[in-house]
């Protein structure tokens, strides 16, 4: 697994998600394919996404925190 500070969209594989938590409480899980459909290039860093994302609930831009849910992590308790 790549550390979050160095992770790029291209590092996400099948079963990996970018978790987006907005300040309003809305949480969304996005795949690399979903981000590519939105125009995000594969070499973009995951930590650069908050400025590009807008919350579906409160319509605010840049109020999100991103993290990665790696497929290997979900199996752990």
PDB file of N, CA, C and O in Angstrom:
ATOM      1  N   UNK A   1       0.831  -1.187   0.000  1.00  0.00           N
ATOM      2  CA  UNK A   1       0.000   0.000   0.000  1.00  0.00           C
ATOM      3  C   UNK A   1       0.872   1.246   0.000  1.00  0.00           C
ATOM      4  O   UNK A   1       1.888   1.314   0.693  1.00  0.00           O
ATOM      5  N   UNK A   2       0.474   2.189  -0.757  1.00  0.00           N
ATOM      6  CA  UNK A   2       1.173   3.467  -0.839  1.00  0.00           C
ATOM      7  C   UNK A   2       0.671   4.378   0.277  1.00  0.00           C
ATOM      8  O   UNK A   2      -0.535   4.423   0.523  1.00  0.00           O
ATOM      9  N   UNK A   3       1.551   5.104   0.959  1.00  0.00           N
ATOM     10  CA  UNK A   3       1.082   6.042   1.989  1.00  0.00           C
ATOM     11  C   UNK A   3       0.232   7.150   1.362  1.00  0.00           C
ATOM     12  O   UNK A   3       0.423   7.512   0.201  1.00  0.00           O
ATOM     13  N   UNK A   4      -0.693   7.673   2.136  1.00  0.00           N
ATOM     14  CA  UNK A   4      -1.642   8.666   1.632  1.00  0.00           C
ATOM     15  C   UNK A   4      -0.945   9.880   1.037  1.00  0.00           C
ATOM     16  O   UNK A   4      -1.384  10.388   0.005  1.00  0.00           O
ATOM     17  N   UNK A   5       0.127  10.361   1.656  1.00  0.00           N
ATOM     18  CA  UNK A   5       0.786  11.566   1.153  1.00  0.00           C
ATOM     19  C   UNK A   5       1.389  11.371  -0.236  1.00  0.00           C
ATOM     20  O   UNK A   5       1.612  12.350  -0.948  1.00  0.00           O
ATOM     21  N   UNK A   6       1.656  10.130  -0.633  1.00  0.00           N
ATOM     22  CA  UNK A   6       2.261   9.859  -1.938  1.00  0.00           C
ATOM     23  C   UNK A   6       1.305   9.203  -2.920  1.00  0.00           C
ATOM     24  O   UNK A   6       1.648   9.038  -4.091  1.00  0.00           O
ATOM     25  N   UNK A   7       0.118   8.828  -2.472  1.00  0.00           N
ATOM     26  CA  UNK A   7      -0.821   8.071  -3.308  1.00  0.00           C
ATOM     27  C   UNK A   7      -1.371   8.915  -4.463  1.00  0.00           C
ATOM     28  O   UNK A   7      -1.734  10.079  -4.290  1.00  0.00           O
ATOM     29  N   UNK A   8      -1.419   8.306  -5.614  1.00  0.00           N
ATOM     30  CA  UNK A   8      -2.002   8.908  -6.812  1.00  0.00           C
ATOM     31  C   UNK A   8      -3.193   8.075  -7.228  1.00  0.00           C
ATOM     32  O   UNK A   8      -3.334   6.933  -6.789  1.00  0.00           O
ATOM     33  N   UNK A   9      -4.044   8.619  -8.059  1.00  0.00           N
ATOM     34  CA  UNK A   9      -5.231   7.912  -8.522  1.00  0.00           C
ATOM     35  C   UNK A   9      -4.826   6.599  -9.190  1.00  0.00           C
ATOM     36  O   UNK A   9      -5.530   5.599  -9.047  1.00  0.00           O
ATOM     37  N   UNK A  10      -3.716   6.582  -9.910  1.00  0.00           N
ATOM     38  CA  UNK A  10      -3.247   5.375 -10.591  1.00  0.00           C
ATOM     39  C   UNK A  10      -2.883   4.258  -9.612  1.00  0.00           C
ATOM     40  O   UNK A  10      -2.837   3.094 -10.008  1.00  0.00           O
ATOM     41  N   UNK A  11      -2.625   4.586  -8.348  1.00  0.00           N
ATOM     42  CA  UNK A  11      -2.288   3.578  -7.349  1.00  0.00           C
ATOM     43  C   UNK A  11      -3.504   2.803  -6.869  1.00  0.00           C
ATOM     44  O   UNK A  11      -3.358   1.744  -6.259  1.00  0.00           O
ATOM     45  N   UNK A  12      -4.701   3.311  -7.134  1.00  0.00           N
ATOM     46  CA  UNK A  12      -5.922   2.640  -6.694  1.00  0.00           C
ATOM     47  C   UNK A  12      -6.208   1.451  -7.604  1.00  0.00           C
ATOM     48  O   UNK A  12      -6.170   1.563  -8.829  1.00  0.00           O
ATOM     49  N   UNK A  13      -6.489   0.333  -6.992  1.00  0.00           N
ATOM     50  CA  UNK A  13      -6.802  -0.870  -7.755  1.00  0.00           C
ATOM     51  C   UNK A  13      -8.256  -1.249  -7.576  1.00  0.00           C
ATOM     52  O   UNK A  13      -9.053  -0.496  -7.016  1.00  0.00           O
ATOM     53  N   UNK A  14      -8.582  -2.430  -8.065  1.00  0.00           N
ATOM     54  CA  UNK A  14      -9.947  -2.943  -7.908  1.00  0.00           C
ATOM     55  C   UNK A  14     -10.240  -3.131  -6.421  1.00  0.00           C
ATOM     56  O   UNK A  14      -9.454  -3.753  -5.706  1.00  0.00           O
ATOM     57  N   UNK A  15     -11.333  -2.611  -5.969  1.00  0.00           N
ATOM     58  CA  UNK A  15     -11.706  -2.725  -4.567  1.00  0.00           C
ATOM     59  C   UNK A  15     -11.187  -1.619  -3.678  1.00  0.00           C
ATOM     60  O   UNK A  15     -11.524  -1.582  -2.494  1.00  0.00           O
ATOM     61  N   UNK A  16     -10.373  -0.708  -4.208  1.00  0.00           N
ATOM     62  CA  UNK A  16      -9.876   0.431  -3.434  1.00  0.00           C
ATOM     63  C   UNK A  16     -10.793   1.631  -3.653  1.00  0.00           C
ATOM     64  O   UNK A  16     -11.299   1.846  -4.754  1.00  0.00           O
ATOM     65  N   UNK A  17     -10.999   2.405  -2.595  1.00  0.00           N
ATOM     66  CA  UNK A  17     -11.873   3.570  -2.664  1.00  0.00           C
ATOM     67  C   UNK A  17     -11.194   4.804  -2.089  1.00  0.00           C
ATOM     68  O   UNK A  17     -10.361   4.706  -1.188  1.00  0.00           O
ATOM     69  N   UNK A  18     -11.557   5.956  -2.616  1.00  0.00           N
ATOM     70  CA  UNK A  18     -11.212   7.228  -1.994  1.00  0.00           C
ATOM     71  C   UNK A  18     -12.426   7.607  -1.156  1.00  0.00           C
ATOM     72  O   UNK A  18     -13.522   7.778  -1.689  1.00  0.00           O
ATOM     73  N   UNK A  19     -12.232   7.738   0.152  1.00  0.00           N
ATOM     74  CA  UNK A  19     -13.325   8.140   1.035  1.00  0.00           C
ATOM     75  C   UNK A  19     -13.284   9.649   1.185  1.00  0.00           C
ATOM     76  O   UNK A  19     -12.250  10.224   1.526  1.00  0.00           O
ATOM     77  N   UNK A  20     -14.417  10.281   0.928  1.00  0.00           N
ATOM     78  CA  UNK A  20     -14.530  11.735   0.993  1.00  0.00           C
ATOM     79  C   UNK A  20     -15.496  12.077   2.124  1.00  0.00           C
ATOM     80  O   UNK A  20     -16.674  11.723   2.069  1.00  0.00           O
ATOM     81  N   UNK A  21     -14.992  12.769   3.153  1.00  0.00           N
ATOM     82  CA  UNK A  21     -15.807  13.183   4.296  1.00  0.00           C
ATOM     83  C   UNK A  21     -15.956  14.695   4.267  1.00  0.00           C
ATOM     84  O   UNK A  21     -14.965  15.418   4.369  1.00  0.00           O
ATOM     85  N   UNK A  22     -17.182  15.179   4.128  1.00  0.00           N
ATOM     86  CA  UNK A  22     -17.445  16.618   4.114  1.00  0.00           C
ATOM     87  C   UNK A  22     -17.660  17.116   5.543  1.00  0.00           C
ATOM     88  O   UNK A  22     -18.016  16.346   6.436  1.00  0.00           O
ATOM     89  N   UNK A  23     -17.441  18.392   5.738  1.00  0.00           N
ATOM     90  CA  UNK A  23     -17.655  19.012   7.050  1.00  0.00           C
ATOM     91  C   UNK A  23     -19.120  18.938   7.472  1.00  0.00           C
ATOM     92  O   UNK A  23     -19.418  19.005   8.664  1.00  0.00           O
ATOM     93  N   UNK A  24     -20.041  18.801   6.515  1.00  0.00           N
ATOM     94  CA  UNK A  24     -21.464  18.722   6.833  1.00  0.00           C
ATOM     95  C   UNK A  24     -21.875  17.329   7.301  1.00  0.00           C
ATOM     96  O   UNK A  24     -23.007  17.131   7.742  1.00  0.00           O
ATOM     97  N   UNK A  25     -20.949  16.354   7.206  1.00  0.00           N
ATOM     98  CA  UNK A  25     -21.244  15.000   7.657  1.00  0.00           C
ATOM     99  C   UNK A  25     -21.486  14.004   6.533  1.00  0.00           C
ATOM    100  O   UNK A  25     -21.572  12.803   6.788  1.00  0.00           O
ATOM    101  N   UNK A  26     -21.595  14.468   5.314  1.00  0.00           N
ATOM    102  CA  UNK A  26     -21.812  13.580   4.171  1.00  0.00           C
ATOM    103  C   UNK A  26     -20.529  12.810   3.866  1.00  0.00           C
ATOM    104  O   UNK A  26     -19.444  13.391   3.833  1.00  0.00           O
ATOM    105  N   UNK A  27     -20.654  11.499   3.642  1.00  0.00           N
ATOM    106  CA  UNK A  27     -19.514  10.636   3.332  1.00  0.00           C
ATOM    107  C   UNK A  27     -19.794   9.935   2.011  1.00  0.00           C
ATOM    108  O   UNK A  27     -20.900   9.444   1.783  1.00  0.00           O
ATOM    109  N   UNK A  28     -18.794   9.891   1.150  1.00  0.00           N
ATOM    110  CA  UNK A  28     -18.929   9.256  -0.162  1.00  0.00           C
ATOM    111  C   UNK A  28     -17.689   8.409  -0.423  1.00  0.00           C
ATOM    112  O   UNK A  28     -16.575   8.805  -0.079  1.00  0.00           O
ATOM    113  N   UNK A  29     -17.885   7.241  -1.033  1.00  0.00           N
ATOM    114  CA  UNK A  29     -16.781   6.387  -1.460  1.00  0.00           C
ATOM    115  C   UNK A  29     -16.704   6.442  -2.974  1.00  0.00           C
ATOM    116  O   UNK A  29     -17.689   6.171  -3.662  1.00  0.00           O
ATOM    117  N   UNK A  30     -15.527   6.794  -3.498  1.00  0.00           N
ATOM    118  CA  UNK A  30     -15.339   6.933  -4.941  1.00  0.00           C
ATOM    119  C   UNK A  30     -14.258   5.977  -5.425  1.00  0.00           C
ATOM    120  O   UNK A  30     -13.237   5.796  -4.761  1.00  0.00           O
ATOM    121  N   UNK A  31     -14.486   5.366  -6.582  1.00  0.00           N
ATOM    122  CA  UNK A  31     -13.484   4.497  -7.186  1.00  0.00           C
ATOM    123  C   UNK A  31     -12.630   5.311  -8.155  1.00  0.00           C
ATOM    124  O   UNK A  31     -12.964   6.447  -8.490  1.00  0.00           O
ATOM    125  N   UNK A  32     -11.536   4.722  -8.596  1.00  0.00           N
ATOM    126  CA  UNK A  32     -10.679   5.384  -9.581  1.00  0.00           C
ATOM    127  C   UNK A  32     -11.439   5.621 -10.875  1.00  0.00           C
ATOM    128  O   UNK A  32     -11.238   6.640 -11.536  1.00  0.00           O
ATOM    129  N   UNK A  33     -12.307   4.693 -11.240  1.00  0.00           N
ATOM    130  CA  UNK A  33     -13.112   4.847 -12.457  1.00  0.00           C
ATOM    131  C   UNK A  33     -14.074   6.024 -12.332  1.00  0.00           C
ATOM    132  O   UNK A  33     -14.248   6.785 -13.283  1.00  0.00           O
ATOM    133  N   UNK A  34     -14.691   6.176 -11.184  1.00  0.00           N
ATOM    134  CA  UNK A  34     -15.602   7.304 -10.969  1.00  0.00           C
ATOM    135  C   UNK A  34     -14.848   8.622 -11.063  1.00  0.00           C
ATOM    136  O   UNK A  34     -15.357   9.585 -11.637  1.00  0.00           O
ATOM    137  N   UNK A  35     -13.652   8.679 -10.511  1.00  0.00           N
ATOM    138  CA  UNK A  35     -12.854   9.899 -10.567  1.00  0.00           C
ATOM    139  C   UNK A  35     -12.397  10.194 -11.993  1.00  0.00           C
ATOM    140  O   UNK A  35     -12.363  11.354 -12.403  1.00  0.00           O
ATOM    141  N   UNK A  36     -12.045   9.156 -12.751  1.00  0.00           N
ATOM    142  CA  UNK A  36     -11.642   9.345 -14.152  1.00  0.00           C
ATOM    143  C   UNK A  36     -12.800   9.888 -14.976  1.00  0.00           C
ATOM    144  O   UNK A  36     -12.600  10.731 -15.851  1.00  0.00           O
ATOM    145  N   UNK A  37     -13.999   9.417 -14.706  1.00  0.00           N
ATOM    146  CA  UNK A  37     -15.189   9.917 -15.398  1.00  0.00           C
ATOM    147  C   UNK A  37     -15.402  11.401 -15.110  1.00  0.00           C
ATOM    148  O   UNK A  37     -15.923  12.134 -15.951  1.00  0.00           O
ATOM    149  N   UNK A  38     -14.999  11.838 -13.923  1.00  0.00           N
ATOM    150  CA  UNK A  38     -15.139  13.241 -13.532  1.00  0.00           C
ATOM    151  C   UNK A  38     -13.984  14.102 -14.040  1.00  0.00           C
ATOM    152  O   UNK A  38     -13.950  15.304 -13.777  1.00  0.00           O
ATOM    153  N   UNK A  39     -13.040  13.499 -14.764  1.00  0.00           N
ATOM    154  CA  UNK A  39     -11.961  14.282 -15.360  1.00  0.00           C
ATOM    155  C   UNK A  39     -10.676  14.327 -14.564  1.00  0.00           C
ATOM    156  O   UNK A  39      -9.785  15.113 -14.884  1.00  0.00           O
ATOM    157  N   UNK A  40     -10.557  13.508 -13.540  1.00  0.00           N
ATOM    158  CA  UNK A  40      -9.331  13.463 -12.744  1.00  0.00           C
ATOM    159  C   UNK A  40      -8.326  12.569 -13.470  1.00  0.00           C
ATOM    160  O   UNK A  40      -8.652  11.441 -13.842  1.00  0.00           O
ATOM    161  N   UNK A  41      -7.124  13.063 -13.669  1.00  0.00           N
ATOM    162  CA  UNK A  41      -6.099  12.303 -14.384  1.00  0.00           C
ATOM    163  C   UNK A  41      -5.429  11.299 -13.438  1.00  0.00           C
ATOM    164  O   UNK A  41      -5.338  11.555 -12.237  1.00  0.00           O
ATOM    165  N   UNK A  42      -4.957  10.157 -13.963  1.00  0.00           N
ATOM    166  CA  UNK A  42      -4.378   9.111 -13.113  1.00  0.00           C
ATOM    167  C   UNK A  42      -3.158   9.529 -12.298  1.00  0.00           C
ATOM    168  O   UNK A  42      -2.922   8.967 -11.229  1.00  0.00           O
ATOM    169  N   UNK A  43      -2.379  10.497 -12.771  1.00  0.00           N
ATOM    170  CA  UNK A  43      -1.179  10.870 -12.015  1.00  0.00           C
ATOM    171  C   UNK A  43      -1.440  11.956 -10.972  1.00  0.00           C
ATOM    172  O   UNK A  43      -0.495  12.450 -10.356  1.00  0.00           O
ATOM    173  N   UNK A  44      -2.696  12.335 -10.762  1.00  0.00           N
ATOM    174  CA  UNK A  44      -3.022  13.339  -9.740  1.00  0.00           C
ATOM    175  C   UNK A  44      -2.963  12.702  -8.361  1.00  0.00           C
ATOM    176  O   UNK A  44      -3.422  11.577  -8.166  1.00  0.00           O
ATOM    177  N   UNK A  45      -2.393  13.434  -7.403  1.00  0.00           N
ATOM    178  CA  UNK A  45      -2.317  12.938  -6.037  1.00  0.00           C
ATOM    179  C   UNK A  45      -3.699  12.986  -5.382  1.00  0.00           C
ATOM    180  O   UNK A  45      -4.496  13.891  -5.630  1.00  0.00           O
ATOM    181  N   UNK A  46      -3.951  11.997  -4.549  1.00  0.00           N
ATOM    182  CA  UNK A  46      -5.232  11.904  -3.845  1.00  0.00           C
ATOM    183  C   UNK A  46      -5.421  13.117  -2.930  1.00  0.00           C
ATOM    184  O   UNK A  46      -6.534  13.631  -2.810  1.00  0.00           O
ATOM    185  N   UNK A  47      -4.351  13.576  -2.288  1.00  0.00           N
ATOM    186  CA  UNK A  47      -4.465  14.718  -1.377  1.00  0.00           C
ATOM    187  C   UNK A  47      -4.722  16.042  -2.097  1.00  0.00           C
ATOM    188  O   UNK A  47      -5.010  17.045  -1.443  1.00  0.00           O
ATOM    189  N   UNK A  48      -4.624  16.068  -3.428  1.00  0.00           N
ATOM    190  CA  UNK A  48      -4.943  17.271  -4.195  1.00  0.00           C
ATOM    191  C   UNK A  48      -6.421  17.329  -4.585  1.00  0.00           C
ATOM    192  O   UNK A  48      -6.857  18.308  -5.190  1.00  0.00           O
ATOM    193  N   UNK A  49      -7.189  16.307  -4.252  1.00  0.00           N
ATOM    194  CA  UNK A  49      -8.599  16.252  -4.655  1.00  0.00           C
ATOM    195  C   UNK A  49      -9.536  17.229  -3.929  1.00  0.00           C
ATOM    196  O   UNK A  49     -10.482  17.704  -4.557  1.00  0.00           O
ATOM    197  N   UNK A  50      -9.330  17.555  -2.650  1.00  0.00           N
ATOM    198  CA  UNK A  50     -10.327  18.379  -1.959  1.00  0.00           C
ATOM    199  C   UNK A  50     -10.704  19.677  -2.673  1.00  0.00           C
ATOM    200  O   UNK A  50     -11.865  20.083  -2.613  1.00  0.00           O
ATOM    201  N   UNK A  51      -9.784  20.326  -3.331  1.00  0.00           N
ATOM    202  CA  UNK A  51     -10.106  21.558  -4.046  1.00  0.00           C
ATOM    203  C   UNK A  51     -10.963  21.342  -5.281  1.00  0.00           C
ATOM    204  O   UNK A  51     -11.595  22.278  -5.772  1.00  0.00           O
ATOM    205  N   UNK A  52     -10.990  20.117  -5.786  1.00  0.00           N
ATOM    206  CA  UNK A  52     -11.763  19.805  -6.991  1.00  0.00           C
ATOM    207  C   UNK A  52     -13.149  19.256  -6.692  1.00  0.00           C
ATOM    208  O   UNK A  52     -14.011  19.225  -7.571  1.00  0.00           O
ATOM    209  N   UNK A  53     -13.367  18.820  -5.447  1.00  0.00           N
ATOM    210  CA  UNK A  53     -14.613  18.129  -5.118  1.00  0.00           C
ATOM    211  C   UNK A  53     -15.634  19.069  -4.490  1.00  0.00           C
ATOM    212  O   UNK A  53     -15.298  19.961  -3.712  1.00  0.00           O
ATOM    213  N   UNK A  54     -16.878  18.839  -4.852  1.00  0.00           N
ATOM    214  CA  UNK A  54     -18.005  19.596  -4.296  1.00  0.00           C
ATOM    215  C   UNK A  54     -18.946  18.600  -3.631  1.00  0.00           C
ATOM    216  O   UNK A  54     -19.240  17.549  -4.202  1.00  0.00           O
ATOM    217  N   UNK A  55     -19.413  18.916  -2.448  1.00  0.00           N
ATOM    218  CA  UNK A  55     -20.314  18.035  -1.705  1.00  0.00           C
ATOM    219  C   UNK A  55     -21.683  17.990  -2.377  1.00  0.00           C
ATOM    220  O   UNK A  55     -22.215  19.017  -2.797  1.00  0.00           O
ATOM    221  N   UNK A  56     -22.236  16.806  -2.472  1.00  0.00           N
ATOM    222  CA  UNK A  56     -23.569  16.641  -3.058  1.00  0.00           C
ATOM    223  C   UNK A  56     -24.677  17.119  -2.119  1.00  0.00           C
ATOM    224  O   UNK A  56     -25.773  17.453  -2.568  1.00  0.00           O
ATOM    225  N   UNK A  57     -24.390  17.151  -0.829  1.00  0.00           N
ATOM    226  CA  UNK A  57     -25.403  17.542   0.150  1.00  0.00           C
ATOM    227  C   UNK A  57     -25.451  19.056   0.378  1.00  0.00           C
ATOM    228  O   UNK A  57     -26.508  19.673   0.248  1.00  0.00           O
ATOM    229  N   UNK A  58     -24.308  19.649   0.718  1.00  0.00           N
ATOM    230  CA  UNK A  58     -24.303  21.075   1.073  1.00  0.00           C
ATOM    231  C   UNK A  58     -23.780  21.968  -0.048  1.00  0.00           C
ATOM    232  O   UNK A  58     -23.809  23.192   0.075  1.00  0.00           O
ATOM    233  N   UNK A  59     -23.300  21.370  -1.143  1.00  0.00           N
ATOM    234  CA  UNK A  59     -22.830  22.075  -2.335  1.00  0.00           C
ATOM    235  C   UNK A  59     -21.571  22.911  -2.090  1.00  0.00           C
ATOM    236  O   UNK A  59     -21.236  23.777  -2.899  1.00  0.00           O
ATOM    237  N   UNK A  60     -20.877  22.659  -0.987  1.00  0.00           N
ATOM    238  CA  UNK A  60     -19.651  23.407  -0.687  1.00  0.00           C
ATOM    239  C   UNK A  60     -18.455  22.757  -1.377  1.00  0.00           C
ATOM    240  O   UNK A  60     -18.413  21.537  -1.538  1.00  0.00           O
ATOM    241  N   UNK A  61     -17.499  23.561  -1.776  1.00  0.00           N
ATOM    242  CA  UNK A  61     -16.274  23.060  -2.402  1.00  0.00           C
ATOM    243  C   UNK A  61     -15.106  23.268  -1.439  1.00  0.00           C
ATOM    244  O   UNK A  61     -15.001  24.307  -0.787  1.00  0.00           O
ATOM    245  N   UNK A  62     -14.230  22.264  -1.359  1.00  0.00           N
ATOM    246  CA  UNK A  62     -13.018  22.387  -0.563  1.00  0.00           C
ATOM    247  C   UNK A  62     -13.184  22.161   0.928  1.00  0.00           C
ATOM    248  O   UNK A  62     -12.255  22.427   1.690  1.00  0.00           O
ATOM    249  N   UNK A  63     -14.337  21.678   1.368  1.00  0.00           N
ATOM    250  CA  UNK A  63     -14.561  21.430   2.795  1.00  0.00           C
ATOM    251  C   UNK A  63     -14.493  19.950   3.119  1.00  0.00           C
ATOM    252  O   UNK A  63     -15.103  19.496   4.086  1.00  0.00           O
ATOM    253  N   UNK A  64     -13.756  19.196   2.320  1.00  0.00           N
ATOM    254  CA  UNK A  64     -13.717  17.751   2.504  1.00  0.00           C
ATOM    255  C   UNK A  64     -12.348  17.280   2.981  1.00  0.00           C
ATOM    256  O   UNK A  64     -11.336  17.958   2.803  1.00  0.00           O
ATOM    257  N   UNK A  65     -12.347  16.120   3.581  1.00  0.00           N
ATOM    258  CA  UNK A  65     -11.131  15.419   3.965  1.00  0.00           C
ATOM    259  C   UNK A  65     -11.138  14.108   3.198  1.00  0.00           C
ATOM    260  O   UNK A  65     -12.139  13.391   3.206  1.00  0.00           O
ATOM    261  N   UNK A  66     -10.040  13.788   2.539  1.00  0.00           N
ATOM    262  CA  UNK A  66      -9.977  12.554   1.769  1.00  0.00           C
ATOM    263  C   UNK A  66      -9.073  11.537   2.462  1.00  0.00           C
ATOM    264  O   UNK A  66      -8.094  11.894   3.117  1.00  0.00           O
ATOM    265  N   UNK A  67      -9.422  10.282   2.302  1.00  0.00           N
ATOM    266  CA  UNK A  67      -8.609   9.172   2.780  1.00  0.00           C
ATOM    267  C   UNK A  67      -8.801   8.025   1.802  1.00  0.00           C
ATOM    268  O   UNK A  67      -9.642   8.102   0.906  1.00  0.00           O
ATOM    269  N   UNK A  68      -8.034   6.976   1.968  1.00  0.00           N
ATOM    270  CA  UNK A  68      -8.135   5.829   1.063  1.00  0.00           C
ATOM    271  C   UNK A  68      -8.552   4.608   1.858  1.00  0.00           C
ATOM    272  O   UNK A  68      -8.005   4.330   2.925  1.00  0.00           O
ATOM    273  N   UNK A  69      -9.522   3.885   1.333  1.00  0.00           N
ATOM    274  CA  UNK A  69      -9.926   2.597   1.886  1.00  0.00           C
ATOM    275  C   UNK A  69      -9.352   1.535   0.969  1.00  0.00           C
ATOM    276  O   UNK A  69      -9.953   1.198  -0.051  1.00  0.00           O
ATOM    277  N   UNK A  70      -8.183   1.003   1.332  1.00  0.00           N
ATOM    278  CA  UNK A  70      -7.552  -0.041   0.535  1.00  0.00           C
ATOM    279  C   UNK A  70      -8.338  -1.332   0.703  1.00  0.00           C
ATOM    280  O   UNK A  70      -8.875  -1.597   1.778  1.00  0.00           O
ATOM    281  N   UNK A  71      -8.407  -2.126  -0.338  1.00  0.00           N
ATOM    282  CA  UNK A  71      -9.160  -3.400  -0.300  1.00  0.00           C
ATOM    283  C   UNK A  71      -8.636  -4.301   0.805  1.00  0.00           C
ATOM    284  O   UNK A  71      -9.430  -4.986   1.450  1.00  0.00           O
ATOM    285  N   UNK A  72      -7.350  -4.327   1.045  1.00  0.00           N
ATOM    286  CA  UNK A  72      -6.761  -5.188   2.079  1.00  0.00           C
ATOM    287  C   UNK A  72      -7.178  -4.751   3.493  1.00  0.00           C
ATOM    288  O   UNK A  72      -7.238  -5.589   4.392  1.00  0.00           O
ATOM    289  N   UNK A  73      -7.464  -3.474   3.707  1.00  0.00           N
ATOM    290  CA  UNK A  73      -7.831  -2.961   5.020  1.00  0.00           C
ATOM    291  C   UNK A  73      -9.245  -3.365   5.432  1.00  0.00           C
ATOM    292  O   UNK A  73      -9.512  -3.577   6.614  1.00  0.00           O
ATOM    293  N   UNK A  74     -10.140  -3.470   4.470  1.00  0.00           N
ATOM    294  CA  UNK A  74     -11.535  -3.740   4.797  1.00  0.00           C
ATOM    295  C   UNK A  74     -11.720  -5.117   5.410  1.00  0.00           C
ATOM    296  O   UNK A  74     -12.681  -5.340   6.147  1.00  0.00           O
ATOM    297  N   UNK A  75     -10.821  -6.036   5.120  1.00  0.00           N
ATOM    298  CA  UNK A  75     -10.940  -7.381   5.667  1.00  0.00           C
ATOM    299  C   UNK A  75     -10.504  -7.486   7.118  1.00  0.00           C
ATOM    300  O   UNK A  75     -10.829  -8.465   7.789  1.00  0.00           O
ATOM    301  N   UNK A  76      -9.773  -6.495   7.612  1.00  0.00           N
ATOM    302  CA  UNK A  76      -9.296  -6.516   9.002  1.00  0.00           C
ATOM    303  C   UNK A  76     -10.383  -6.042   9.953  1.00  0.00           C
ATOM    304  O   UNK A  76     -11.241  -5.241   9.584  1.00  0.00           O
ATOM    305  N   UNK A  77     -10.338  -6.539  11.164  1.00  0.00           N
ATOM    306  CA  UNK A  77     -11.343  -6.187  12.146  1.00  0.00           C
ATOM    307  C   UNK A  77     -10.917  -5.102  12.976  1.00  0.00           C
ATOM    308  O   UNK A  77     -11.656  -4.678  13.865  1.00  0.00           O
TER     309      UNK A  77
END
